[in-house]
Amino acid sequence: MFKSISNYFNKKNLKDDKYSYLFDQPHPDEYVCFDCETTGLDPKIDDIISIGAVIIKDNMIVSSKKFVKFVKPKTKLQVEAIKIHHIRECDLDEAEDINDVIEEFVEFIGNRTLVGYFLEFDIAMINKYLKPKIGIKLPNKNHEVSAIYYDYKIEKIPQANIDLRFDTIMDDLQIPVMGKHDAYNDALMTSLIFIKLKNFPKVRIK
């Protein structure tokens, strides 16, 4: 109910009607899992340097469709961030402008439900550029895999102290680790977590 009211007012702020499809009812079994690498961890001052995304359809990752883009940041890369994702400023010499990438990203995700790990941060980073461009934040429904994992574990072991670190979830679900802190690989691994969790008998994706 609240989501419907929010979307009603959100849609009224849309600057371009060509993006009205974002408010359409999403397909019940199609999702986009995405991840961003950034110059730092503050959406207010830091910038996106790469976005990776995959489409999930009928419990399968659509390998023929993926989104991988590198972005030229306006802010300087922080040393601590470089240590994590190993992307240097010289690696972004041929990167694209964020305004072009955001437009392509929105077209890629469409009205699909979004999936991610630490998804609130990634959505905040996208909204930083999207709202000035089209007047609204992403209206898409979204699922945080760590929350789904928590519900799954607490059902099995009530009152347990659940470790929600990415590596712990991967290990517990026996999902192979690919190159971490690469936006596309992180999106791929997160999508595998989501697919495995949503197919457990007692897991209900709300």
Disulfide bonds with the S-S distance in Angstrom:
none
